[in-house]
């Protein structure tokens, strides 16, 4: 049996052996034992690992500028951070996404990986902390309580931008269908009852607007998470940080990330307040609710194919039943519905975690982070899937929609201005009783001439405000 080479490290609790092959150290090893919760390591969220590297990189540059970190150590830390930022060593970020300690284990994990890689770059062995220390040098002028929330905000910016891009593409897909379906008349419905005519293009155009509005709201929420507390250290007072560190670190981080980051005007407030995360979660919930409503519509409109609405056809992507041959289910809208349910649940979790903070720190930011990253990632995938596997392939059943309009009682609403409400009401009741269509009854009773009726029932006149010429 081959033995694993170990190295001895030390922390507050004493000595601890760590496999010599890993870049993390004693603090991370203890966190692995303490938090076997989800089995999901923080490397699940590459945005967060990259953001941690960006924060540590900014700190090293700031500390060198301020004369607090010598060039040799600073350059090694910078080089290690650049590697992680480019995607290397992400497998060394192993602590569970849900952890006690307000993110301390995540910060320690980053400090140790960066320190040990920097030591390698200096020609030293892993664990040679007398030469370059995870806390004395990599974490210089920092606390988990300003590093972790700052890294979260940077990572969330990256994730928000990806979701916005996916939503923008989905908007374009709906808008293209709105143009394609612009001339197809159908019945609109309220409370699942016939209402008044509209075009299928108008229906799909409304979906484009709904999603586009929330892409804009996401941008507004992103501005709130551009305010960081880096430099506040433990509770926002800046204890143990150089008086010029907060400004210098923010400048460096802004340059590294190319994000519009600003230092909070009150670091004590910013260290304990997670309101920006609540705001972002609320926008994600709003987006999820709208996407789910749209998917409910797509499932209804495509229901059938013979015994349902049958107005549109969703692209068939897989067989729908193990017992019913030929059945095809609306699986893409269904999966988006389920993502929406998850996001709504995540919002409840974030709300409770935000409320549970006490005094100068919220200890529950790890579950806030986990919930936000899951919501962002799954919504992004849902938008991409809905667009590529469903929306772009939707087709219209034009004859079915026209037949519905022709036989709908809802047409009487368009006749109100010309025959009066009472006459229109009687017309609707008689049509229901007899099964006759509205147009036949109108002409048979001489309520309007054929020419007048034809003009009133023109698609352009049925689907927008009445033109003045019709009142003549």
Helices and strands as residue ranges (DSSP letters): E 6-11, E 14-19, H 26-34, G 42-44, H 46-65, H 71-85, G 90-92, H 104-121, I 134-138, H 144-180, E 185-190, E 193-199, H 200-224, E 227-228, H 245-257, E 262-263, H 267-272, H 275-301, E 312-313, H 331-355, H 365-389, G 391-393, E 395-396, H 398-406, H 411-419, H 421-434, H 438-444, H 450-456, H 459-462, G 468-471
